[in-house]
Amino acid sequence: MTNPRQIAFIALRDVHKGAYADVALDRVLQKVNLADCDRRLLTELVYGSVRRQRTLDTLIDQIAKKKSEQQPQDLRTILHLGFYQLRYQQRIPASAAVNTTVQLAKENGFSGLTGFVNGLLRQYIRLAEKIKKDPLQLPENPVERLGILHSFPDWMIQVWLEQLDFTQTEQLCEWMNQSPTIDLRINPLRTSIEEVEAALQSVGILVRRIPHLPQALRLIGSTGSIQKLPGFKEGWWTVQDSSAQLVSHLLDPQPGEVVIDACAAPGGKTTHIAELMADKGKIWACDRTPSRLRKLQENSQRLNLQSIQVYTGDSRHFTQFQNTADRVLLDAPCSGLGTMHRHADARWRQTPESVRELSVLQKELITHTSTFVKPDGVLVYATCTLHPAENEQVISAFLAESPDWQIESPSGVELPDSAHTTPQGWFKVWPHRQDMDGFFMVRLRKTNNSE
C-alpha cells in the first residue's frame, strides 16, 4: 500500500478506537515503504486531523444535514481528512483534496455516499468563494470562539484565559497547533557544540543555537530519521527540548554529589544531570515503569555515562533515601498541557478530572521525595504543564505544610531573554513567548535540620 491518504485513514481509525496518535502512526509506517514526501504528508494528515478535530467536526455540523456525531465513525474520519486538506493544506489543490476524499469513501465501504462527500466538500469551497472569508461560523463567547477556531476543549481555553489575555491565549493556541521543532542537547563529555554543528552541516542539516542554553541546537527543516544523523551512535547528543534542558540547569548539580531523579524515565533529564556533573558522583534514577527505565539505560549507555544507578519502584514508597541526597529532581507526572504540539491527542485525553487526580499524585510525590534531601539541600519541582492546579497550587500547598522549605531564586542560571521568574520565585515557560515547550519549574531549599 502506497497511498498516504488511505494509510492516514487506517491510522486515524485506530486513534478513534483509543490508540495514541503517535503509536497508531508508527504502526502503519512500519508496514509500508513510502517516499519521504509521502511520509511527510501521511504524518501531517494524521496529526493535523487529530489536532483539528473540533474545528473539523464543527464544519460538518454547519454544512451537513446530520451532525458529525451522527455520521458513521469511518465516514466522519474520511470527512475530517477532506476538510483538513481544504482548510489547512494550501499546497494541495482543492480539486485534488475533493477527488482523493471521494475515492477514500469509495474504497472504504461508502461508495453509495460518494455524492454526499463530494457535495459537502464542494459546498465548503463555494461558501469560501462566495463570502470571500472563512466559511466557519464562530460564536461570540470568547471561550467557545477560541475553542472551535483553534480546536481545543472549552475547559482548556478557560485555564489559559484565567492566566493570559485573549490575544495571548490565541497566540498560545496557534503555537500549540504548529508542527514541533527538534532540539538536540550536546554531550560535552564526548564532543563540542562546534563539532556537532559541523557534522550536521556536512550532511545538509541546518541548525541554530539557543541563547542561554550552552548545549542546545535546534534543527531547522526536514531531517529524515534522527538515528541516522551524524553523532547519534557515538553518543555526541540526545534529543531534548530546550525548556526541558533548563530544568537540569536550575537543579545545578555538582561533581561528586548524590542526586535523586525521582521520576526519571525515559531519562532525558537524568542523563543531562550526569553530563553537568562530569559523570562524577551518584545519580539514583527512580521510576515505576521498567520498560521506560530500559530506555533510560539504553540512552545512558549510548552517551557513555557511568554515574547513573537505576531503581525501579514508586518514589512515594521509598524509605531508604531519607536525608541522603544533595539534590532531588521531581519531574512530576503531569497532564502535559505544555507539550500538546508534540502530542496531538493530549487535548482530547485530558479532562478537569484527570488534572485533579494528577495534582493529588504530585502533592504526595513532593511531600515524600522532599524527605530524601539532606539539610541545606535542593529540590527542583518541574512539570511540562501550564495548569496552576499542578504547579503553583502544588508548591503553595507544600510550602504551607513545610516550614523548613523555601523557594530559592534561580541565581546563576541564565534564562531566555523573554523569560522571567515570577515575584513568588517560580519560573514558567510560555511557549508563544519563548518558542519552546511549556514548562513550570521551581527551586526549593531545605533550610534546617527538622525532619
FIKETI-126763 format. One line per 8 residues: their letters; for each residue x, y, z of C-alpha. Coordinates in pm, whole numbers. Layout:
REM FIKETI-126763
A = X Y Z ~ ... .
This chain:
REM FIKETI-126763
MTNPRQIA = 0 0 0 ~ 148 334 -105 ~ -146 578 -87 ~ -66 813 206 ~ -432 918 245 ~ -552 558 272 ~ -277 484 525 ~ -374 800 719 .
FIALRDVH = -734 677 726 ~ -621 342 873 ~ -412 516 1141 ~ -696 756 1230 ~ -941 467 1257 ~ -707 320 1524 ~ -691 656 1704 ~ -1070 674 1719 .
KGAYADVA = -1068 327 1875 ~ -842 455 2154 ~ -484 426 2022 ~ -237 709 2085 ~ -183 907 1765 ~ 196 858 1759 ~ 161 482 1826 ~ -102 442 1552 .
LDRVLQKV = 117 635 1307 ~ 431 431 1391 ~ 233 110 1348 ~ 127 191 992 ~ 466 340 898 ~ 640 15 989 ~ 422 -178 744 ~ 481 41 439 .
NLADCDRR = 773 176 240 ~ 691 536 145 ~ 889 809 -25 ~ 989 1091 214 ~ 731 1333 70 ~ 452 1076 121 ~ 568 1006 478 ~ 552 1378 550 .
LLTELVYG = 202 1404 402 ~ 86 1099 598 ~ 225 1240 925 ~ 69 1581 859 ~ -272 1431 779 ~ -280 1209 1089 ~ -156 1463 1344 ~ -341 1750 1179 .
SVRRQRTL = -677 1568 1169 ~ -641 1473 1536 ~ -536 1824 1644 ~ -809 1999 1446 ~ -1084 1752 1532 ~ -1318 2002 1697 ~ -1292 2252 1410 ~ -1347 1978 1151 .
DTLIDQIA = -1648 1842 1340 ~ -1793 2195 1358 ~ -1762 2232 979 ~ -1954 1905 932 ~ -2215 2025 1184 ~ -2260 2355 997 ~ -2263 2226 637 ~ -2417 1876 653 .
KKKSEQQP = -2776 1795 749 ~ -2658 1536 1003 ~ -2426 1642 1286 ~ -2074 1497 1292 ~ -2151 1268 1588 ~ -2443 1116 1394 ~ -2220 1023 1098 ~ -2074 671 1083 .
QDLRTILH = -1730 695 1252 ~ -1533 588 943 ~ -1718 835 722 ~ -1655 1110 976 ~ -1282 1024 963 ~ -1286 1048 582 ~ -1461 1386 600 ~ -1200 1505 853 .
LGFYQLRY = -925 1417 603 ~ -1103 1604 324 ~ -1180 1917 525 ~ -831 1917 679 ~ -671 1931 334 ~ -908 2202 210 ~ -868 2419 517 ~ -509 2372 630 .
QQRIPASA = -309 2237 334 ~ -270 2526 94 ~ -23 2335 -123 ~ -282 2069 -207 ~ -518 2190 -486 ~ -884 2194 -376 ~ -980 1961 -663 ~ -719 1704 -551 .
AVNTTVQL = -841 1723 -190 ~ -1201 1661 -301 ~ -1126 1386 -553 ~ -897 1188 -324 ~ -1152 1207 -39 ~ -1431 1084 -267 ~ -1200 797 -368 ~ -1138 716 1 .
AKENGFSG = -1515 694 58 ~ -1550 462 -244 ~ -1269 231 -127 ~ -1378 208 238 ~ -1740 97 219 ~ -1915 425 137 ~ -1950 404 -243 ~ -2321 493 -204 .
LTGFVNGL = -2224 818 -28 ~ -1961 950 -269 ~ -2209 1211 -396 ~ -2267 1329 -38 ~ -1890 1354 30 ~ -1829 1536 -298 ~ -2121 1776 -239 ~ -2021 1856 120 .
LRQYIRLA = -1659 1943 36 ~ -1758 2143 -273 ~ -2016 2334 -65 ~ -1729 2443 166 ~ -1528 2565 -136 ~ -1833 2750 -279 ~ -1905 2917 55 ~ -1544 3036 85 .
EKIKKDPL = -1553 3182 -267 ~ -1896 3339 -224 ~ -1844 3517 108 ~ -1469 3579 49 ~ -1395 3483 408 ~ -1380 3184 639 ~ -1694 2966 599 ~ -1659 2855 963 .
QLPENPVE = -1921 3036 1174 ~ -1795 3128 1521 ~ -1992 3214 1837 ~ -1938 3544 2023 ~ -1847 3376 2353 ~ -1463 3407 2372 ~ -1408 3061 2524 ~ -1616 2878 2262 .
RLGILHSF = -1484 3103 1986 ~ -1119 3015 2055 ~ -1208 2651 2128 ~ -1382 2600 1792 ~ -1141 2807 1581 ~ -823 2651 1723 ~ -969 2312 1822 ~ -931 2285 2199 .
PDWMIQVW = -1183 2183 2466 ~ -1354 2480 2634 ~ -1216 2396 2980 ~ -859 2423 2850 ~ -923 2761 2688 ~ -1072 2873 3022 ~ -749 2772 3203 ~ -542 2985 2960 .
LEQLDFTQ = -779 3284 2979 ~ -753 3286 3358 ~ -375 3341 3319 ~ -344 3533 2989 ~ -549 3789 2796 ~ -748 3693 2483 ~ -473 3786 2235 ~ -204 3591 2422 .
TEQLCEWM = -435 3293 2465 ~ -493 3293 2091 ~ -117 3313 2028 ~ -68 3015 2262 ~ -336 2815 2074 ~ -171 2895 1740 ~ 169 2790 1875 ~ 29 2459 2004 .
NQSPTIDL = -108 2380 1657 ~ 232 2414 1485 ~ 442 2111 1396 ~ 703 2068 1671 ~ 1071 2151 1630 ~ 1351 1912 1730 ~ 1617 2029 1975 ~ 1938 1842 2049 .
RINPLRTS = 2143 1851 2369 ~ 2515 1814 2303 ~ 2706 1574 2530 ~ 3010 1785 2636 ~ 3187 1475 2773 ~ 3213 1334 2419 ~ 3221 1633 2181 ~ 3173 2008 2141 .
IEEVEAAL = 2883 2209 2002 ~ 3107 2327 1716 ~ 3190 1968 1618 ~ 2821 1868 1611 ~ 2728 2179 1411 ~ 2996 2096 1154 ~ 2895 1729 1133 ~ 2527 1814 1077 .
QSVGILVR = 2602 2088 827 ~ 2822 1843 632 ~ 2509 1635 559 ~ 2298 1940 475 ~ 2115 1978 810 ~ 2065 2339 916 ~ 2089 2415 1288 ~ 2081 2717 1515 .
RIPHLPQA = 2194 2773 1871 ~ 1954 2868 2150 ~ 2051 3164 2373 ~ 2146 3082 2734 ~ 2150 2705 2673 ~ 2514 2610 2613 ~ 2437 2254 2498 ~ 2131 2321 2279 .
LRLIGSTG = 2096 2310 1899 ~ 1765 2341 1714 ~ 1728 2153 1386 ~ 1580 2363 1105 ~ 1370 2198 835 ~ 1336 1830 748 ~ 1595 1587 888 ~ 1483 1234 799 .
SIQKLPGF = 1549 961 1055 ~ 1706 1107 1372 ~ 1903 787 1448 ~ 2083 818 1112 ~ 2217 1168 1180 ~ 2593 1202 1245 ~ 2694 1162 1608 ~ 2386 970 1728 .
KEGWWTVQ = 2555 628 1758 ~ 2869 789 1901 ~ 2671 946 2187 ~ 2753 1303 2087 ~ 2400 1426 2150 ~ 2049 1333 2254 ~ 1708 1477 2160 ~ 1571 1704 2433 .
DSSAQLVS = 1355 2015 2407 ~ 1527 2332 2522 ~ 1283 2402 2806 ~ 1349 2054 2948 ~ 1722 2140 2935 ~ 1653 2444 3153 ~ 1532 2218 3435 ~ 1868 2050 3494 .
HLLDPQPG = 2048 2386 3483 ~ 1808 2506 3753 ~ 1895 2197 3962 ~ 2265 2291 3911 ~ 2414 1953 4016 ~ 2785 1948 4107 ~ 3051 1677 4054 ~ 3070 1429 4341 .
EVVIDACA = 2717 1489 4473 ~ 2438 1241 4534 ~ 2137 1328 4319 ~ 1799 1151 4304 ~ 1581 1182 3996 ~ 1250 1068 4145 ~ 1051 1019 3821 ~ 1338 962 3584 .
APGGKTTH = 1224 764 3278 ~ 1284 788 2986 ~ 1594 969 3114 ~ 1643 1295 2924 ~ 1699 1494 3243 ~ 1885 1212 3422 ~ 2150 1195 3150 ~ 2172 1575 3143 .
IAELMADK = 2236 1577 3519 ~ 2518 1324 3467 ~ 2673 1543 3196 ~ 2655 1854 3418 ~ 2826 1656 3699 ~ 3104 1549 3456 ~ 2977 1193 3525 ~ 3128 1213 3877 .
GKIWACDR = 2910 1131 4177 ~ 2599 914 4207 ~ 2259 960 4043 ~ 1969 740 4151 ~ 1723 721 3862 ~ 1390 605 4002 ~ 1075 513 3810 ~ 795 264 3849 .
TPSRLRKL = 787 157 3481 ~ 1058 -99 3397 ~ 1016 -65 3018 ~ 1074 311 3037 ~ 1376 259 3262 ~ 1524 28 2996 ~ 1504 323 2758 ~ 1696 530 3016 .
QENSQRLN = 1965 261 3040 ~ 1998 246 2660 ~ 2038 625 2648 ~ 2298 637 2924 ~ 2498 355 2756 ~ 2488 535 2420 ~ 2607 857 2588 ~ 2872 652 2776 .
LQSIQVYT = 2761 768 3124 ~ 2866 563 3430 ~ 2724 754 3728 ~ 2356 656 3689 ~ 2205 377 3904 ~ 1855 263 3809 ~ 1600 194 4082 ~ 1256 50 3997 .
GDSRHFTQ = 956 143 4209 ~ 720 420 4318 ~ 911 711 4475 ~ 620 774 4715 ~ 707 450 4897 ~ 1087 461 4922 ~ 1227 492 5276 ~ 1594 412 5213 .
FQNTADRV = 1675 754 5062 ~ 1585 966 5365 ~ 1833 1253 5414 ~ 2078 1107 5158 ~ 2060 1345 4858 ~ 2235 1674 4795 ~ 1977 1742 4526 ~ 1647 1588 4417 .
LLDAPCSG = 1471 1640 4087 ~ 1097 1579 4092 ~ 994 1600 3726 ~ 639 1509 3819 ~ 390 1312 3607 ~ 151 1574 3468 ~ -118 1648 3210 ~ 141 1762 2954 .
LGTMHRHA = -57 2072 2855 ~ 270 2250 2770 ~ 360 1992 2503 ~ 36 1946 2311 ~ 203 2035 1979 ~ 408 1714 2024 ~ 117 1501 2147 ~ -165 1566 1905 .
DARWRQTP = -432 1384 2107 ~ -340 1511 2458 ~ -603 1785 2436 ~ -876 1522 2397 ~ -740 1276 2652 ~ -701 1511 2949 ~ -1003 1634 3147 ~ -1051 1856 3454 .
ESVRELSV = -1094 1531 3650 ~ -763 1382 3526 ~ -589 1709 3623 ~ -738 1687 3973 ~ -614 1327 4010 ~ -266 1426 3891 ~ -247 1715 4138 ~ -315 1469 4424 .
LQKELITH = -32 1246 4298 ~ 201 1546 4261 ~ 136 1659 4619 ~ 205 1307 4751 ~ 529 1290 4550 ~ 669 1624 4664 ~ 577 1558 5029 ~ 764 1226 5027 .
TSTFVKPD = 1059 1299 4796 ~ 1141 1615 4994 ~ 1244 1379 5281 ~ 1524 1246 5054 ~ 1704 1583 5072 ~ 1984 1649 5323 ~ 1968 1966 5535 ~ 2060 2266 5318 .
GVLVYATC = 1997 2053 5006 ~ 1793 2144 4699 ~ 1475 2007 4542 ~ 1360 2116 4195 ~ 994 2058 4112 ~ 914 2067 3739 ~ 625 1982 3507 ~ 556 2020 3135 .
TLHPAENE = 208 2156 3202 ~ 72 2511 3236 ~ -216 2428 3470 ~ -196 2612 3808 ~ -356 2314 3987 ~ -46 2107 3900 ~ 207 2384 3952 ~ 157 2693 4169 .
QVISAFLA = -111 2527 4384 ~ 105 2218 4449 ~ 401 2431 4558 ~ 189 2667 4770 ~ 27 2372 4950 ~ 367 2208 5009 ~ 524 2527 5149 ~ 222 2586 5375 .
ESPDWQIE = 284 2244 5534 ~ 667 2256 5527 ~ 811 2548 5723 ~ 1167 2414 5676 ~ 1149 2471 5298 ~ 1168 2791 5098 ~ 1181 2897 4734 ~ 1527 2990 4614 .
SPSGVELP = 1559 3228 4321 ~ 1748 3077 4028 ~ 2056 3298 4060 ~ 2343 3187 3843 ~ 2106 3029 3592 ~ 2070 3227 3273 ~ 1713 3222 3145 ~ 1593 3309 2793 .
DSAHTTPQ = 1559 3682 2720 ~ 1180 3692 2734 ~ 1159 3467 3041 ~ 1132 3586 3395 ~ 1076 3437 3734 ~ 753 3546 3898 ~ 756 3750 4221 ~ 695 3421 4406 .
GWFKVWPH = 1021 3284 4261 ~ 889 3013 4033 ~ 951 3012 3663 ~ 702 2945 3386 ~ 793 2895 3021 ~ 510 3019 2798 ~ 561 2860 2454 ~ 428 3153 2249 .
RQDMDGFF = 675 3386 2423 ~ 985 3166 2448 ~ 930 2937 2147 ~ 987 2617 2343 ~ 769 2363 2526 ~ 554 2494 2808 ~ 713 2422 3147 ~ 687 2514 3514 .
MVRLRKTN = 988 2485 3744 ~ 1088 2600 4091 ~ 1399 2551 4307 ~ 1339 2483 4676 ~ 1597 2469 4956 ~ 1573 2279 5285 ~ 1660 2541 5543 ~ 1733 2347 5866 .
NSE = 1757 2004 6025 ~ 1388 1948 6100 ~ 1275 1613 5965 .
